[in-house]
Amino acid sequence: MKLITHNMLTSNILKGVTKGFPLKIKADKVDNVSVDYNRDFITRIIPRIEYDALRAAVNDLGLNESLPETMPEAVQQDDEFLKTMHKVLLEYEVEEGELICPETGRKFPISKGIPNMLLQETEVS
Amino acid sequence: MASKRPEHQAPPDIFYNEEEARKYSQNTHIIDVQTKLSERAIELLNLPDEESCLVLDIGCGSGLSGEVLSELGHQWIGLDISSAMLDVAQEREVEGDLVLGDIGYGMPFRAGSFDGAISISALQWLCQADKSYHNPVKRLYKFFSTLYGCLARGARAVFQFYPETPHQVDMITQQAMKAGFTGGLVVDYPNSTRAKKMFLCLFAGGQVQQLPTGLTGEEGSERVPTQARFDKERNRYKNLRGKSLKKSRTWIMEKKERSRNKGRDVRPDTKYTARKRPKPF
């Protein structure tokens, strides 16, 4: 699971959960893959990223990436920031671990890089 | 006679086991069909040119449709209920990210996340009640309403699916409209039983959009446009009254046209078409 997916995933399909975001990550194994840098995609996707959640995820994984505390204002021109975002969003893969719902504490296991969002019938909202 | 439809055999998470999943990485026919369907679905999705978007692939399976998206330079996130299929996707090292989930329980994504959604041959599975507590209508509504939420305004969702009965089509479109989508059904090669393909083309809010028209004519011919066509014309049959004389040139031309509409292989029309043969000695 890449961090871009984590930034989109919520647990609001659970009964009684309203926001379910951001999910906490407990990672046992993180891989690094290389993905071609696509400047257009990153600039397009940045307005949709919940920046605080991304920083929290970087923190959860204990990554050695320097994301500024707030998003720089002139994002389009800041190539260095865009490259860091590209690396953080697309190049880290959580292979094993779990996602934890912030409201109920329900755990969603991640195995072989695939988060398991399947529910029991009783949990469905 | 036992039904051949996979939905009738077992629930999707059981049906797509390791053996079935392997077919989707080895059987060239399946790969070919899925790739063609995906290309058409992405064409209907009408994403902005030359921009890479984030697309949701619903029922991504082994990632065949995702590969088409990757080739076009888009990023994608795939959702599927079968872990065996996702394992195959992982083995094929697809570029998109994969999530295991049941679409009938809703989409586990934040509002406005995606520029579009495609789904190849998955929607018909939602019409089945695989467990005693499953209610297809409710599951469809849940699916569409949560999908509406996670799409950006004005985004499209294109579903290629194999409905079993006209009633299923009604049920699906009704729930989609109830969830707030606009749009409707696009049928390619409607006159052919074999080449006919149904696409549900939905718009999530935004400006009023024109529904693209389905393809007609010869299947796989060079003349098939690669862009979705948007026109208001409606094809009416000329000379509805009075059939043309049997064996006449117009009769033969009409017959060839009908065959072409069914997607059959038909020789092109030339000046020799329907010309009388010389009298033998």
Interface residues (C-beta under 8 A of the other chain):
Chain A: M1 K2 I4 T5 N7 M8 L9 T10 S11 N12 I13 G20 F21 V35 N38 D40 F41 R44 I45 R48 E50 L90 K112 G113 I114 P115 N116 M117 L118 L119 E121 V124 S125
Chain B: E51 S52 C53 L54 G73 Q75 I77 I81 S83 L86 D87 Q90 E95 D97 L98 V99 L100 G101 D102 Y105 G106 M107 P108 F109 R110 G112 S113 F114 K131 Y133 T146 C150 A152
